[in-house]
Amino acid sequence: RLDPTHIALAVSCFESKRYRPNQANKQERVQMTSLKRELDQAADDGEASKPAPFACMPQFGEHKRAVSSVKLAPARITKDREDAALCASASADGNVKIWDLANTSLSSQSWEKRSPYSIQPVSTLSGHSRGINDVAWSKSSDPFVATASDDKTLRLWDAQTEDALIEFRGHDNFVFCTEFNPQSNLLASGSFDETVKLWDIRSGECVSTLPAHSDPVTAVSFNRDGTCVVSASHDGLIRIWDVCTGECLKTIFAAGNPPVSHVTYSPNGKYVLAGTLDSQLRLWPMTLSGKAKCSKTYGTPMHQNTKYCISSTFLVSKPKSRQCIVTGSETGDIILYDIQSRKVHQVLDKMHRDVVLAIDAHDTKEIIASGGMSKDRKIRFWCPKEPSTNGSDDVENSTKRSRLG
C-alpha cells in the first residue's frame, strides 16, 4: 500500500448532494429495512441508552515500517478464552505480528492509572521478501492467517507455531488484497496484475483466474454464504463474481468513475460498502437485476481519502446500542458513522501521527484496531470506556480527544 505505484490517480465526485434515501425505489427501501432489522434484532421497544464513547487503550503495538493492514481474529478462534482477542497486523517491513488483547475489560479506574505502554507480539510471521499489503484470518476455528505481499505471492501461516504452511504463486505483480471464504477452503486474492484469483487452501493451486479489471485490484470480499466474491479496482469498477462459474454477475460504478479504494460485504450480505478516492463511502444494494443505485453515502470534512487505499468495516457487535461504519482517514483520524442516520457517531483523533490505512472491528466485542503509516507505525486498540464512577468529570485523555458527532 505504501509503494508510490499504490497511489491512485484522479479524484471525482459521484452524486449530487441533493440525493436523499427516499429517492430509492421500493425494493431498496425494503432491503434497507431488512438490514436494520437484522442488525437490531435484540432491540427493545424503548430507546436504547446512549453507548459509551470509544477510547484508546493504553497498550499499543509497533512495526519498523508503516502498518498496511490490521485484522481482529473471529471470536471462534479464541472461544476457549472468553476475555481474549487476537489481532494480526501486517507491515511494509515484511512481517505480520500477532497481538493478544487479553485485558480488554480494563475498568475506568485502571485506565486512568496507566500511561501508554508498548506490548510485545505473541507471534511474528516472517518469510516474505518484500512488504505485506494485507492479512486475513481464517473463518474457521483454526488459527490460520493468509498474507498478500509485494513479492507477488501469498502465504498461509499457523499463527500459533509461526510456521508458513503453503505458498501461493501465480500472480505477475504485487498481491494487494486477500480474504478467506466463509468455509475457509478457498482464498481470494487481488493483484496489480489486474486479476482476481481463487486458491484451494489444501492444495495451494489456483482454481480460477478472473480477468477482473483494467487497473490494480484494491480489495476482494466474499458474501455471507461464499457463493459470490466482490472485487474493487482503481478503474472505478466494483464487480460481483459467481465463485463456481467465474461469471461476472454485476458491475457497479459511480458517475465519474472515482477509483475504488476498498470494498466489503455487509454482515447480512445484502449490501456492499465501498470507499472511493473522493473521500466518500457508499452503501450499494446487491440486487443482481436492474441498475445499481447507491442507498446511502457517508462523508464529512474530517474524513479525507484521495490518495491511499484506506480500509473500512462494519461495527455491529452490539447492535442494540451501536451500529456503525468505521473508516480511517488521511488526517490520522478514525471516523465512526451511524449506519442508519449517516451522521458522524464519533471521531477518534490525536493518537495516530500519520494516515490511518488499516482499520478493523471485532465480530462479537466492541473492539477497534487501527494502524498508521510511516510517521506513526503503531497499532492502536480502542474500546468503549464508561465514565468514572467516583463522581468526577475527569475522563481519560484519549476520551477527551474524541469528538462526538
C-alpha positions, 0 to 999 in steps of 0.5 A: 500500500505504501509503494508510490505505484499504490497511489491512485490517480484522479479524484471525482465526485459521484452524486449530487448532494441533493440525493436523499434515501427516499429517492430509492425505489421500493425494493431498496427501501425494503432491503434497507429495512431488512438490514436494520432489522437484522442488525437490531434484532435484540432491540427493545421497544424503548430507546436504547441508552446512549453507548459509551464513547470509544477510547484508546487503550493504553497498550499499543503495538509497533512495526519498523515500517508503516502498518498496511493492514490490521485484522481482529481474529473471529471470536471462534478462534479464541472461544476457549478464552472468553476475555481474549482477542487476537489481532494480526497486523501486517507491515511494509517491513515484511512481517505480520505480528500477532497481538493478544488483547487479553485485558480488554475489560480494563475498568475506568479506574485502571485506565486512568492509572496507566500511561501508554505502554508498548506490548510485545507480539505473541507471534511474528510471521516472517518469510516474505521478501518484500512488504505485506499489503494485507492479512486475513484470518481464517473463518474457521476455528483454526488459527490460520492467517493468509498474507498478500505481499509485494513479492507477488505471492501469498502465504498461509501461516499457523499463527500459533507455531509461526510456521508458513504452511503453503505458498501461493504463486501465480500472480505477475505483480504485487498481491494487494488484497486477500480474504478467506471464504466463509468455509475457509477452503478457498482464498481470494486474492487481488493483484496489480496484475489486474486479476482476481484469483481463487486458491484451494487452501489444501492444495495451494493451486489456483482454481480460477483466474478472473480477468477482473479489471483494467487497473490494480485490484484494491480489495476482494470480499466474499458474501455471507454464504461464499457463493459470490466474491466482490472485487474493487479496482482503481478503474472505478469498477466494483464487480460481483463474481459467481465463485463456481462459474467465474461469471461476472454477475454485476458491475457497479460504478459511480458517475465519474468513475472515482477509483475504488479504494476498498470494498466489503460485504455487509454482515447480512450480505445484502449490501456492499460498502465501498470507499472511493478516492473522493473521500466518500463511502457508499452503501450499494444494494446487491440486487443482481437485476436492474441498475445499481443505485447507491442507498446511502453515502457517508462523508464529512470534512474530517474524513479525507481519502484521495490518495491511499487505499484506506480500509473500512468495516462494519461495527455491529457487535452490539447492535442494540446500542451501536451500529456503525461504519468505521473508516480511517482517514488521511488526517490520522483520524478514525471516523465512526458513522451511524449506519442508519442516520449517516451522521458522524457517531464519533471521531477518534483523533490525536493518537495516530501521527500519520494516515490511518490505512488499516482499520478493523472491528471485532465480530462479537466485542466492541473492539477497534484496531487501527494502524498508521503509516510511516510517521506513526507505525503503531497499532492502536486498540480502542474500546468503549470506556464508561465514565468514572464512577467516583463522581468526577468529570475527569475522563481519560485523555484519549476520551477527551480527544474524541469528538462526538458527532 
